[in-house]
Amino acid sequence: MPEDWIGRYLARIGYHGTLDPSVATLRALQERHMLSVPFENLDIHWKRPIVVDGDRFFEKVVVARRGGFCYELNGLFAALLQALHFDVSLLSARVRRKDGGFGTPFDHMAVLVRVGESSRWLVDVGFGDSFMQPLNLDARLEQHDAAGVYRIVPGEEWQMQLRKDGEWEPQFAFTLDAHPLQDFAAMCDFQQFSPESHFTKKRVCSIATETGRVTLTGSKLIITRDGEKTEIPVEPEDWDEVLLETFGIARP
């Protein structure tokens, strides 16, 4: 990432803290990103191809002040962390299916960050409604976060799990093998073009807030504040107006 891009990226997410490659910096950067950049798949429904390319990610997220999905958001965030001298690896993850089991490799991108000699953290700004701060990869206890209670389960494939209604629910499985960005290109194409992809079936734009989350999807705007959900109906002809007013995103 060019030097002048770093300042523009940090301004985009409203980060004004230290830049030393520490756990505290990592936590603050992920939280600011989650509060500033929406998770959205709008380009898929606007028939604008998503290309796995760092320059394209920067142009969309920072310059155009848009959001994106996992390959874009985590790919770009990983580049920022590398520019700030963090030890970063891109991980292939398989998202849990509603009918049980997990999807195919590379259907989600997560990020592994090593801080110091023995501190390892799972970082993710591209999974939508998910953990706001990095999860300690080597902590076997539950980890409390503003978005919920999580844990990491090691194994041949590791799992990131969320506690829901008293039960642990896997969110995605992943390996610790590092991959270059282009390894995710084929699945990025599948996610945006295949009729079997859930991203092609429903448009969504969602962002974390200090008190919860705001999500525009289907025919409703969902506002979660301090655990309480409010759903506001949105007619199809009003979708673009609500998107602009709520997220500052205009249809190209």
PEPEHU-V192555 format. One record per backbone hydrogen bond with DSSP energy under -1.0 kcal/mol. NH is the residue of the N-H (numbers start at 1). CO is the residue of the C=O. If there is no record, write none. Layout:
BEGIN
nh,co
NH,CO
NH,CO
END
This chain:
BEGIN
nh,co
5,2
8,4
9,5
10,6
11,7
12,8
13,9
15,10
22,20
26,22
27,23
28,24
29,25
30,26
31,27
32,28
33,29
34,30
35,31
37,33
39,206
40,68
41,204
46,42
48,43
53,51
57,53
58,54
59,55
60,56
61,57
62,58
63,58
64,59
66,60
68,38
73,69
74,70
76,72
77,73
78,74
79,75
80,76
81,77
82,78
83,79
84,80
85,82
86,81
87,114
89,112
91,110
93,108
94,173
96,171
97,101
100,97
103,95
107,104
108,93
110,91
111,123
112,89
113,121
114,87
115,119
119,115
121,113
122,135
123,111
130,128
135,122
137,120
139,136
143,150
145,148
148,145
150,143
151,161
153,159
158,174
159,153
160,172
161,151
162,169
163,149
164,167
167,164
169,162
171,160
172,160
173,94
174,158
175,92
179,90
183,180
184,181
185,182
188,184
189,185
190,186
191,187
192,188
193,189
194,190
197,194
205,216
206,39
207,214
208,34
209,212
213,224
214,207
215,222
216,205
217,220
218,203
220,217
221,232
222,215
223,230
224,213
225,228
226,211
228,225
230,223
232,221
234,219
238,235
242,238
243,239
244,240
245,241
246,242
247,243
248,244
249,243
END
